[in-house]
């Protein structure tokens, strides 16, 4: 089964002369510093700004993983399962993950809870947290992240069902715009048994809502 595309945006054609992403981002942040200089900040005389462009570029690459790397890690992850007789709910809750908003390229802090009902094979116990962190490291809408995690755990893992609940603190809301400092955006997705069986879905919500 094919996984939901990691981005709704079409891939840009390859450019033979394109710089390495780190160099490209560093150059872009140099222009951001130029703009800060136009706002009156001493970017050319204050030594605190000396390496800011390269630090900011590396910081962005920490938040955004290459698409090919993400796809390969997801493939490897779902291919490495273990036989098990356990067929009840497996939950990994309150995973703190980070990414960026594709609208403003500002950081987003997520708290992700996810679960699945195995058929006959299970993931390693650390893989749920790893999957949440991996798919978060993209410029992706929270709604799409929620959907894609549910699809991977249900379709790619061939489980009986999956459920995902995400709370996101978006800097584009908290630090600018409406300045909703404490507002969290909540999204959820259910597949398979979690969608067809209300009691199973409620059990997941009850378990992940506990402290």
MODA-V628785 format. One line per field, one symbol per residue. ss: DSSP state (H for helix, E for strand, L for the rest). Layout:
ss->???
//
This chain:
ss->LLLLLLLLLLLLLLLLLLLLHHHHHHHHHHHHHHHHHHLLLLLLLLHHHLLHHHHHHHHHHHHLLLHHHHHHHHHHHHHLEEELLLLLEEEEEEEEEEEELLLLLLEEEEEEEEEEELLLEEELLLHHHHHHHHHHLLELLHHHHHHHHHHHHHHHLLLLEEEEEEEEEEHHHHLLLLLLLLLLEEEEEEEEHHHHLHHHHHHHHHHHHLL
//
